[in-house]
Amino acid sequence: MNARTEPSEVETRATARPPLVRELLLVVGLFLVYKLGRQLATGHTGEAFRNAHRVWDLERAVHLPGEGDVQNLLLHGDSLVHIANTYYATVHFPATAAFLVWLYLRRPAHYVWARRVLAALTSAALVLPFVFPLAPPRMLAATGLVDTAHVYGPSVYGPPSSDHLSNQFAAMPSLHFGWALMVAIGLIAATRSRLRWLWLLHPLVTLVVIVGTANHYWLDAIVATAMLGIALAVLRPPRRTTTTAGQPRETQETPAPVEENVLVGAGR
């Protein structure tokens, strides 16, 4: 790893890492609250489908691209749609966990900031299904979309009536997209590599996957982006510290001249 991506020594000294056990408890607790909150928001099937029709009609009214256009790209081959389903099922949590672990080890100040932003986004996302339950497009016959996970596999969801691990009527906002976007923003803010902007590929691929597999509407990602934007506006990232990263080696190793006081009468 080059100097532009090495951790700032000034930051490491100035910001002590939070206690590991406390952080593990916080992250696990947030995950459990997230799962419990989504479970408590179940039982609004009729309203969830009515809202799904409203979202679908609104997207057509404002001329958003059709989700079916994205799905058609994935359905050109069984392998491509299978990869998309696998990405949806396996990347979401591990990528976010790896992001937090890396920040904890290499950028403590950015870790605290990112953890707070993710907690704020997730907490706000738990409230929305209570006031606006939403069936995903794969359940809405009017969309004409295929439930790709059910048809091609792998699938993380069972029948809604017997699925006790998730609330399938909480499509809005898409935390798949919201978390992926925060991972990209966090890594761009915490690193100095010229290639750091490539991290935006993660939320871009995630967006294609969640829409193409008919798990989310465009509006689910738009609402997640808006909620993340509010969280970022309130919780500002730590300031970059001034270091010698990226400076010529001569500049880093050559000490500045030190002026010596000449004593009057010295040498007499």
Secondary structure by P-SEA (a helix, b strand, c coil): ccccccccaaaaaacccccaaaaaaaaaaaaaaaaaaaaaaccaaaaaaaaaaaaaaaaaaaccccaaaaaaaaaccaaaaaaaaaaacccaaaaaaaaaaaaaaccaaaaaaaaaaaaaaaaaaaaaaacbbbbcccccccccccccccccccccccccccccccccccccccaaaaaaaaaaaaaaaacccccccccaaaaaaaaaaaaaaccccaaaaaaaaaaaaaaaaaccccccccccccccccccccccbbbbbbcccccc
